Amino acid sequence: MKIIKVSETGQVIIPPEMRKNYPLEVGTEIILTDTGKGILIQPKSPFFTTTLNEVAGCLKYQGPPKTLEDMEAAIRQGIQGQWHD
């Protein structure tokens, strides 16, 4: 726990040792959440948090079902393509 003071303009300084533990660099956007007991400060995620249920099936595949072997072969082919000079 660290105790800091709020400046006249409402600014607070997050101690360097705490900034180092989280992705807080110059220009990082943060989210302030009123918890009812205090203010929670979190770095803004570059992506919205989603669940599998929200995205499952969003890209419909119209062909026959693929087997596990088909999927593994496609992954292997993609990796080989990336590493081929």
C-alpha positions, 0 to 999 in steps of 0.5 A: 500500500502506498499513500499519496496526495492529490494535487490542486488540479486533481492529479495523482502520481503513481509510484514508479515501482507500481507503474513498473508492474503494470503497462502504465507508460506515458500516454496510457489511457486508464479507466477509473471505476467508482466501487462505492468504497473507493476508486479503482484505477486500471489500464484501458485494454486495447480490446473489449473483454469478450466471452466465448459465447459472445463470439462463438459462431460469428464467422459461419463456416458453410462447408462440411465439418473439419476433423481434428486432423484437418485442423492440425494439418492446416496449422502445421501448413501455416507455421511452415509457411511462416518459417520458410525463407 
